[in-house]
């Protein structure tokens, strides 16, 4: 499975961005999808996850500001980000996991930079 992330960029604090990640699989609906991020000098961390059934969970730092969603018909997962803060600056990675298996895939990452 190939994951193609897009939508990153430079935005001022308080601004918004929408990230997209398209997957090259005909069984996209069977994958749990997630967004992770990695800031310089820091470990990669989970930002948001959405299960095959549509349940979501978020890092405490983004609750109320970020929304993950998926469109199974388009094989795409989204991350809507509002009220962005400089500390949201990172490379954002798309992740796909097939439940009850060892199959896990990563996208190439998209840079999000929030200026103060």
C-alpha positions in Angstrom: 0.0 0.0 0.0 1.3 3.4 -0.9 0.2 6.5 1.0 0.5 9.9 -0.5 0.1 12.8 1.9 -0.5 16.4 0.8 -1.7 19.7 2.0 1.1 20.9 4.2 2.5 24.4 4.1 3.4 27.5 5.9 0.6 29.2 7.9 0.4 31.9 10.6 -0.6 31.1 14.1 -4.3 30.8 14.4 -4.6 29.7 10.8 -6.0 26.5 9.3 -4.8 23.7 7.1 -6.3 20.5 5.7 -4.1 17.5 5.2 -5.0 14.7 2.9 -3.7 11.2 2.5 -4.7 8.9 -0.4 -4.1 5.2 -0.3 -3.4 2.9 -3.2 -5.5 0.0 -2.0 -8.9 -1.4 -2.9 -9.5 -2.4 0.7 -8.9 1.0 2.3 -12.0 0.6 4.4 -10.4 -2.3 6.2 -7.5 -0.2 7.5 -7.3 1.9 10.7 -5.8 5.2 9.6 -3.8 7.7 11.6 -1.8 10.9 11.4 1.5 11.2 13.3 3.9 14.1 13.5 7.6 14.5 14.2 9.1 17.8 15.2 12.9 18.5 14.9 14.7 16.7 17.7 11.6 15.0 19.0 10.1 11.5 18.7 7.3 10.8 16.3 3.9 11.1 18.1 0.4 10.1 17.4 -1.8 13.0 16.5 -5.1 11.4 15.6 -6.5 8.0 14.7 -9.7 6.8 13.0 -10.7 3.2 13.0 -12.5 1.2 10.3 -15.7 1.8 12.2 -15.2 5.6 12.4 -14.1 5.9 16.0 -11.6 8.6 16.6 -9.0 9.5 19.2 -6.7 12.5 19.5 -3.6 13.6 21.3 -4.5 15.8 24.2 -2.5 18.7 22.6 -4.8 18.8 19.5 -8.2 18.0 21.0 -10.8 20.5 19.9 -8.6 21.9 17.2 -7.9 18.9 14.9 -10.4 16.6 13.2 -9.6 13.4 11.5 -12.1 11.9 9.0 -12.1 9.4 6.2 -13.8 8.9 2.8 -13.7 5.2 2.0 -15.1 5.9 -1.5 -12.0 8.1 -2.2 -9.5 6.0 -0.3 -8.6 9.1 1.6 -8.1 10.2 5.1 -8.1 13.9 6.1 -6.8 16.0 9.0 -8.5 19.3 9.4 -6.4 21.6 11.6 -7.6 24.9 13.0 -6.3 27.3 15.5 -2.8 26.2 14.6 0.1 27.0 17.0 3.8 27.2 16.4 4.2 24.0 18.5 2.2 22.2 15.8 5.2 22.7 13.4 6.3 19.2 12.3 6.4 16.8 9.5 3.1 15.0 9.4 2.9 11.4 8.4 0.0 9.3 7.3 -0.2 5.8 8.7 -2.3 2.7 7.8 -2.7 -0.4 9.9 -4.6 -3.5 9.0 -6.1 -4.7 12.2 -5.1 -8.1 13.6 -2.1 -8.2 11.3 1.4 -7.0 11.0 0.7 -4.9 8.0 1.5 -1.3 8.6 2.4 1.4 6.1 3.7 5.0 6.2 3.4 7.9 3.9 6.3 10.2 2.9 5.3 13.0 5.2 4.2 16.6 4.6 5.7 19.6 6.3 3.5 21.9 8.4 5.1 25.1 9.6 3.2 27.5 11.8 4.8 30.9 12.2 4.2 33.1 15.3 
